[in-house]
């Protein structure tokens, strides 16, 4: 167990490359924009479906 922890620590410190602040900020902006676009698409689909269902219900009674 001790060897595993030692190897894990060694890998995190010496082998893992961490992103810079600029890379992290850029990735965050991409995720934020993609999330907003996705939520707008879902909103549009919801409004179309709601309108369609209201039309069907008004025709049926």
C-alpha positions in Angstrom: 0.0 0.0 0.0 2.8 2.4 0.9 4.5 1.7 -2.5 1.3 2.4 -4.3 0.8 5.8 -2.6 4.5 6.6 -3.2 4.2 5.8 -6.9 0.9 7.7 -7.2 2.5 10.8 -5.6 5.5 10.5 -7.8 3.4 10.3 -10.9 1.2 13.3 -9.9 4.3 15.4 -9.2 6.6 14.4 -12.0 4.6 13.0 -14.9 1.3 14.8 -15.0 1.2 18.0 -17.0 -1.2 20.5 -15.5 -2.9 23.1 -17.7 -1.8 26.7 -17.4 -4.3 29.3 -16.2 -4.9 30.6 -19.7 -5.6 27.1 -21.0 -8.0 26.4 -18.1 -9.8 29.8 -18.6 -10.1 29.0 -22.4 -11.5 25.6 -21.7 -14.0 27.0 -19.2 -15.2 29.6 -21.7 -15.7 26.8 -24.3 -17.7 24.7 -21.9 -19.8 27.7 -20.8 -20.7 28.7 -24.4 -21.5 25.1 -25.3 -23.7 24.8 -22.2 -25.6 28.0 -23.1 -26.1 26.8 -26.8 -27.3 23.4 -25.6 -29.7 24.9 -23.2 -31.1 27.2 -25.8 -31.6 24.2 -28.2 -33.4 22.3 -25.5 -35.6 25.3 -24.7 -36.5 25.7 -28.4 -37.4 22.0 -28.6 -39.5 22.3 -25.5 -41.4 25.3 -26.8 -42.0 23.6 -30.2 -43.3 20.4 -28.5 -45.5 22.4 -26.1 -47.0 24.3 -29.0 -47.5 21.1 -30.9 -49.2 19.3 -28.0 -51.4 22.3 -27.2 -52.6 22.3 -30.9 -53.3 18.6 -30.7 -55.2 18.9 -27.5 -57.3 21.8 -28.8 -58.2 19.8 -31.9 -59.3 16.8 -29.8 -61.4 18.6 -27.4 
